[in-house]
């Protein structure tokens, strides 16, 4: 990508930000005016109903004054539209009241308009002196060479000591010009005006984390412990790895230092009591500078409150979570809530959707006709020990006749049949050559087991066997009765080959 193309892409990304979309729209002046009138300089929360009424009143007043470029719709509709534009956010305050607050994007837009509306001095002595002092202080604090840093500090100490001695000796005090004071107050007001948007960015980041945590809990695709660990890691990273977090930590450290806060109040009071301050600062500017410390405290309180809401969300989930509740119902309700949130984000405030009061009747092909009967679970009567002398006597041959297949004997007889001059062509022919004691029904299973062991059941390998060919086995039971069994034909290996370790 060429340099100009990359620069164009970056500029397009900047114009896509909510701050510039607010300033770039046709009715930007009206929206900015309403925001400034409703929320003030410190972005104080406004109850939803009150803001709806204020928006309608401000629009009506501007229409009566002859303004044509006015947004259409009720106060509620306009606030909903501004929420979708990411300029307003709706939340609950400490008392549970639903309120609107400006997002950091809207506050940046207000700050830019305020800066442009304020009388700005051009190149001046104060601005050059501020740049020189900032560069020297920055260099003295960041210079990597120890000797150079000591030299810079010594020079600054000598300069301050010389100025102090000159004033102590009664020398004439050099008074500053009105332009110098105007430029100084302008820069100071610009720094103070940027504080609310900085705090709002940290607050919005915590609100985004809270929304992601709730979404992770609803989805339940990860264990709750993993979600909590992820929140703790992201909260730590927010305070240490992001510019907004580091700024928040710095402001928090400032308010913990009572001496530093007291010095800030004293310096601001001295500046406001300066003889030239009355002709330079308006009443609104004086109130803004006088409330700097309160502005910082309010911003910190809102950030801490948002962080406490995230912690309360985690605590509520951990305490109220019941592991044995109906999982299917819970997942259904959460899916409905998620779909409702998605639907509300994509539709207007007056959109409607028909939902049946009851779900449709389920069609069931078969219902159980017999249900659980506790009487069926009664254990059987205990078996009484019989007298072993009453048991009928059995010989070893009788026990052997009732047992399983004689695999060793069957293996030897099968190998002998394969090694003979006229080997059998199938298992059925081998079975016919056995004596009655080895032709029990269970011996058929023994022969099939040996055939499967040698791989003869995988396909015809010898005399040939069709897929539907069968053999009849005439088995002799231990009591002498004969029983015929029909079994799929199992061909034996070709005697002219040597396979599976059997002799040809």
C-alpha positions in Angstrom: 0.0 0.0 0.0 1.4 3.4 -1.0 1.9 6.2 1.5 -1.1 8.3 0.4 -3.3 5.2 0.3 -2.4 4.3 3.8 -3.0 7.8 5.0 -6.4 7.8 3.3 -7.3 4.5 5.1 -6.3 6.1 8.5 -8.3 9.2 7.8 -11.4 7.1 6.8 -11.0 5.1 10.1 -10.9 8.4 12.0 -14.1 9.7 10.2 -15.8 6.4 11.1 -15.4 7.1 14.8 -18.6 8.3 16.6 -16.9 11.6 17.5 -16.6 12.7 13.9 -19.8 11.1 12.8 -21.5 13.4 15.3 -19.7 16.5 14.1 -20.1 15.5 10.4 -23.9 15.2 10.4 -26.2 17.9 9.1 -27.8 18.6 12.5 -24.6 18.5 14.5 -24.9 22.0 15.8 -28.4 21.3 17.2 -27.3 18.0 18.8 -24.2 19.5 20.4 -26.3 22.4 21.7 -28.8 20.1 23.4 -26.0 18.0 24.9 -24.3 21.1 26.3 -27.5 22.4 27.8 -28.7 19.1 29.2 -25.5 17.6 30.7 -23.3 20.6 31.5 -19.5 20.6 31.5 -19.1 17.6 34.0 -21.5 15.2 32.2 -23.8 14.8 35.1 -26.3 11.9 34.7 -29.8 12.9 33.7 -32.9 10.7 34.4 -34.3 9.3 31.2 -37.8 10.8 31.5 -36.3 14.3 32.3 -34.0 14.2 29.3 -36.8 13.1 27.0 -38.8 16.2 28.2 -35.7 18.5 27.9 -35.0 17.4 24.4 -38.5 18.1 23.3 -38.5 21.5 25.0 -35.1 22.5 23.5 -36.2 21.4 20.0 -39.5 23.3 20.3 -37.6 26.4 21.5 -35.2 26.3 18.6 -38.0 25.8 16.1 -39.8 28.8 17.5 -36.5 30.8 17.1 -36.6 30.0 13.3 -34.2 27.1 13.1 -35.0 24.8 10.2 -32.4 22.0 10.5 -34.0 20.2 13.5 -34.2 16.4 14.1 -37.7 14.9 13.8 -39.2 12.6 16.4 -40.1 12.7 20.1 -37.5 13.1 22.8 -37.5 9.4 23.4 -37.0 8.6 19.7 -34.1 11.1 19.5 -32.4 9.7 22.5 -32.8 6.2 21.2 -31.3 7.3 17.9 -28.4 9.0 19.7 -27.8 5.8 21.7 -27.4 3.9 18.4 -24.9 6.5 17.3 -22.9 5.8 20.5 -23.3 9.3 21.8 -25.6 8.5 24.7 -25.5 5.5 27.1 -28.3 4.4 29.4 -27.6 2.8 32.8 -28.7 2.7 36.4 -27.3 5.0 39.1 -26.7 4.1 42.7 -30.4 4.6 43.6 -31.6 2.3 40.8 -32.8 5.2 38.7 -32.4 4.9 34.9 -30.2 7.8 33.7 -28.5 8.9 30.5 -24.9 10.0 30.3 -22.7 11.1 27.4 -20.2 8.7 26.0 -16.5 9.6 25.7 -17.1 10.2 21.9 -19.8 12.8 22.5 -17.7 14.5 25.2 -14.7 14.7 22.8 -17.0 16.4 20.3 -18.2 18.8 22.9 -14.7 19.5 24.0 -13.6 20.2 20.4 -16.5 22.6 19.8 -15.8 24.3 23.1 -12.2 24.8 22.1 -13.1 26.2 18.7 -15.7 28.5 20.3 -13.3 29.9 22.8 -11.2 32.9 21.9 -7.7 31.6 21.2 -4.6 33.6 21.2 -2.0 33.2 18.5 1.7 32.7 19.0 2.6 34.3 22.3 5.3 34.5 24.9 3.3 32.2 27.3 3.0 29.5 24.8 6.7 29.6 23.9 7.6 29.7 27.6 5.3 26.7 28.3 7.0 24.7 25.6 10.5 25.6 26.8 9.6 24.7 30.4 7.9 21.5 29.5 10.8 20.4 27.3 13.4 21.2 30.0 11.4 19.5 32.8 10.8 16.4 30.5 14.5 16.3 29.6 15.6 16.6 33.3 13.3 13.7 34.3 14.0 11.4 31.3 17.7 12.0 30.4 19.6 8.7 30.6 22.9 10.2 31.6 23.4 10.7 35.3 25.9 13.6 34.9 23.7 15.5 32.4 20.6 15.1 34.6 22.5 16.4 37.6 23.7 19.4 35.5 20.2 20.2 34.4 18.8 20.0 38.0 21.7 22.2 39.3 21.0 24.8 36.6 17.3 24.9 37.5 18.0 25.1 41.2 20.5 28.0 40.5 17.9 29.8 38.4 15.2 29.5 41.0 17.6 30.4 43.8 18.7 33.6 41.9 15.0 34.6 41.4 14.3 34.0 45.0 17.3 36.1 46.2 16.3 38.9 43.8 12.8 39.1 45.2 14.1 38.9 48.8 16.5 41.8 48.2 13.5 43.9 47.2 14.0 44.0 43.4 11.1 45.0 41.2 8.6 42.3 40.4 8.0 41.8 36.7 4.3 41.7 36.1 2.8 39.5 33.4 0.9 40.9 30.5 -2.9 40.4 29.9 -2.1 38.3 26.8 0.1 36.0 28.8 -2.6 35.5 31.4 -5.2 34.9 28.7 -3.1 32.2 27.0 -2.4 30.6 30.3 -6.0 30.4 31.3 -6.9 29.1 27.9 -4.5 26.2 28.1 -5.5 25.5 31.7 -9.2 25.3 30.7 -8.4 23.0 27.8 -6.6 20.6 30.1 -9.5 20.6 32.6 -12.1 20.2 29.8 -10.4 17.0 28.6 -10.8 15.3 32.0 -14.5 14.1 31.7 -13.9 12.4 28.4 -10.8 10.7 29.8 -12.7 9.3 32.7 -15.6 8.3 30.5 -13.3 6.2 28.3 -12.2 4.2 31.4 -15.8 3.9 32.5 -16.9 2.6 29.1 -14.1 0.1 29.0 -15.3 -1.4 32.3 -18.9 -1.3 31.0 -17.8 -3.2 27.9 -16.0 -5.8 30.1 -19.2 -6.2 32.2 -21.2 -6.8 29.0 -18.7 -9.4 27.8 -18.8 -11.2 31.2 -22.6 -11.4 31.2 -22.5 -12.7 27.6 -19.9 -15.4 28.7 -22.1 -16.4 31.6 -25.2 -16.7 29.4 -23.4 -18.7 26.8 -21.9 -21.1 29.4 -19.3 -22.3 26.8 -16.6 -21.8 29.4 -16.4 -22.6 33.1 -17.3 -19.8 35.5 -13.8 -19.9 37.1 -12.2 -19.3 33.7 -14.5 -16.3 33.1 -13.6 -14.8 36.4 -9.9 -15.3 35.9 -10.2 -13.6 32.5 -11.9 -10.6 34.1 -9.2 -10.2 36.7 -6.5 -10.4 34.1 -8.3 -7.9 31.8 -8.9 -5.5 34.8 -5.2 -5.6 35.7 -4.3 -5.0 32.0 -6.7 -2.1 31.8 -5.0 -0.3 34.7 -1.4 -1.0 33.6 -1.3 -1.6 29.8 -3.7 1.1 28.5 -3.3 4.8 28.4 -6.7 5.4 30.0 -5.9 3.0 32.8 -2.6 4.6 33.6 -4.2 8.0 33.6 -6.8 6.8 36.0 -4.2 5.3 38.3 -2.3 8.6 38.2 -5.4 10.6 39.1 -6.2 8.1 41.9 -2.7 8.6 43.2 -3.2 12.3 43.1 -6.3 12.2 45.2 -4.7 10.0 47.8 -2.0 12.7 48.4 -3.7 15.2 50.6 -0.8 17.7 50.4 -0.9 17.6 46.6 -4.6 18.2 46.5 -4.3 21.0 49.0 -1.6 22.6 46.9 -3.7 22.3 43.7 -6.6 24.0 45.5 -4.4 26.8 46.7 -2.8 27.4 43.3 -6.2 27.5 41.6 -7.6 30.0 44.2 -4.5 32.2 43.8 -5.0 32.3 40.0 -8.7 33.0 40.3 -8.0 35.9 42.7 -5.4 37.4 40.3 -6.3 41.1 39.4 -6.5 40.2 35.7 -8.6 37.1 36.1 -11.8 39.1 36.5 -11.5 40.7 33.0 -10.3 37.5 31.3 -12.5 34.7 32.7 -16.3 34.4 32.5 -18.4 33.2 35.3 -18.6 29.7 33.6 -14.8 29.6 33.2 -14.3 30.5 36.9 -16.8 27.9 38.0 -15.1 25.3 35.8 -11.6 26.0 37.3 -12.9 26.2 40.8 -14.5 22.8 40.5 -11.5 21.0 39.1 -10.9 18.9 42.2 -14.5 18.0 42.4 -14.5 17.1 38.7 -11.7 14.7 39.2 -13.4 13.2 42.3 -16.7 12.7 40.4 -14.9 11.0 37.5 -13.1 8.7 39.8 -16.3 7.9 41.6 -18.0 6.9 38.3 -15.2 4.7 37.3 -15.0 3.0 40.7 -18.8 2.6 40.6 -18.6 0.9 37.2 -15.9 -1.4 38.4 -18.0 -2.2 41.4 -20.9 -3.1 39.1 -18.6 -5.6 37.4 -17.5 -7.1 40.7 -21.2 -7.2 41.8 -22.1 -9.1 38.6 -19.5 -11.7 39.4 -20.6 -12.0 43.0 -24.2 -12.3 42.2 -23.5 -15.0 39.7 -21.3 -17.0 42.1 -23.8 -16.7 45.0 -27.0 -17.3 43.2 -25.8 -20.0 40.8 -27.5 -23.3 41.5 -25.7 -26.2 39.9 -28.7 -28.6 40.1 -31.3 -26.4 38.4 -32.9 -27.3 35.1 -30.2 -26.8 32.5 -32.4 -27.1 29.5 -34.8 -24.4 30.8 -32.0 -22.1 31.8 -30.3 -22.3 28.4 -33.6 -21.7 26.6 -34.3 -18.5 28.7 -30.8 -17.2 28.1 -31.1 -17.9 24.4 -34.4 -16.0 24.4 -32.8 -13.1 26.3 -29.8 -13.0 23.9 -32.1 -13.1 20.8 -34.2 -10.3 22.4 -31.1 -8.1 22.9 -30.0 -8.7 19.3 -33.5 -7.9 18.0 -33.8 -4.7 20.0 -30.4 -3.5 18.8 -31.5 -3.9 15.2 -35.0 -2.5 15.4 -36.7 0.8 16.2 -38.3 1.8 19.5 -41.8 1.1 18.2 -41.2 -2.1 16.4 -43.3 -5.1 17.4 -43.2 -8.8 16.9 -46.0 -11.3 17.5 -45.2 -14.0 20.1 -47.7 -16.7 20.9 -48.8 -16.8 24.5 -48.3 -20.6 24.7 -46.0 -22.8 22.7 -47.6 -25.1 20.1 -48.8 -28.5 21.1 -46.2 -31.2 20.8 -47.0 -34.2 18.7 -46.1 -37.5 20.4 -46.5 -40.8 18.7 -46.5 -43.0 21.8 -46.9 -42.5 25.5 -45.9 -44.8 28.2 -48.7 -47.0 29.3 -46.9 -48.5 32.3 -45.2 -46.4 34.9 -42.9 -47.1 37.7 -44.3 -49.4 40.4 -42.4 -49.5 43.7 -43.5 -53.1 44.2 -41.4 -54.1 41.2 -38.3 -53.0 43.1 -38.8 -55.5 46.0 -35.7 -57.7 46.1 -36.2 -61.4 45.7 -36.3 -63.7 48.7 -33.0 -64.8 50.1 -31.7 -68.1 48.8 -31.4 -70.7 51.6 -28.3 -72.8 51.7 -29.1 -76.3 50.4 -27.7 -79.5 52.0 -24.7 -80.5 49.8 -25.5 -84.1 50.5 -28.8 -83.8 48.6 -27.1 -82.7 45.4 -27.0 -85.4 42.6 -23.5 -86.9 42.1 -21.9 -86.0 38.8 -18.8 -87.6 37.2 -16.0 -85.8 35.5 -17.2 -87.0 32.1 -20.7 -85.6 32.7 -19.3 -82.2 33.8 -17.1 -82.1 30.7 -20.1 -82.9 28.5 -21.9 -79.8 29.9 -18.9 -77.5 29.4 -17.7 -75.3 26.5 -15.9 -76.3 23.3 -12.7 -78.3 23.6 -10.5 -75.9 21.7 -7.2 -77.8 22.1 -8.7 -81.1 20.9 -10.5 -79.3 18.0 -7.3 -77.5 17.0 -5.3 -80.8 16.9 -8.0 -82.6 14.9 -8.3 -79.7 12.5 -4.6 -79.6 11.8 -4.6 -83.4 11.4 -7.4 -83.1 8.8 -5.5 -80.4 6.9 -2.3 -82.5 6.9 -4.0 -85.6 5.6 -3.7 -86.9 2.0 -7.4 -86.2 1.4 -8.1 -83.0 3.4 -11.6 -81.9 3.9 -13.0 -79.0 1.9 -15.1 -77.3 4.6 -15.6 -77.2 8.3 -18.8 -79.3 8.0 -16.8 -82.2 6.4 -14.2 -82.0 9.3 -17.1 -82.0 11.8 -18.6 -85.2 10.3 -15.3 -87.1 10.9 -15.5 -86.4 14.7 -16.7 -89.0 17.2 -20.0 -88.3 18.9 -18.3 -86.9 22.1 -16.7 -84.2 19.9 -19.8 -83.4 17.9 -21.7 -81.5 20.5 -23.5 -78.3 19.4 -21.0 -76.2 21.3 -18.1 -77.7 19.3 -19.6 -76.0 16.1 -18.9 -72.6 17.8 -15.4 -73.9 18.7 -14.6 -74.7 15.0 -15.9 -71.2 13.9 -13.8 -69.6 16.6 -10.7 -71.4 15.2 -11.6 -70.5 11.6 -12.0 -66.8 12.6 -8.6 -67.0 14.4 -7.0 -68.1 11.2 -8.8 -65.7 8.9 -10.9 -68.2 7.1 -14.2 -66.3 7.7 -13.0 -63.2 5.7 -13.7 -64.9 2.3 -13.5 -68.1 0.3 -9.9 -69.2 0.1 -10.0 -72.9 -0.8 -12.7 -74.9 -2.5 -14.8 -71.8 -3.2 -18.0 -70.8 -1.4 -20.8 -68.6 -2.6 -22.3 -65.8 -0.4 -25.5 -67.8 0.1 -24.1 -71.4 0.5 -24.6 -73.2 3.8 -23.6 -76.4 5.4 -25.7 -78.7 7.7 -24.1 -79.8 10.9 -25.5 -83.0 12.6 -24.7 -82.4 16.3 -25.1 -85.0 19.0 -26.2 -83.8 22.4 -24.8 -85.3 25.6 -28.1 -87.3 26.0 -27.6 -88.9 22.6 -30.2 -86.9 20.7 -29.3 -85.5 17.3 -29.9 -81.8 16.3 -29.2 -80.3 12.9 -27.8 -76.8 12.5 -27.5 -74.8 9.3 -24.3 -72.7 9.2 -22.9 -70.5 6.4 -20.3 -72.5 4.5 -16.7 -72.0 5.6 -14.2 -73.3 3.0 -10.8 -74.5 4.1 -7.5 -73.4 2.5 -6.3 -74.9 -0.8 -4.1 -77.9 0.0 -1.6 -76.8 -2.7 -0.9 -73.6 -0.7 0.8 -72.8 2.6 -1.2 -70.2 4.4 -1.7 -69.2 8.0 1.1 -71.5 9.1 -0.9 -74.7 8.2 0.9 -77.5 6.2 -0.2 -78.2 2.6 
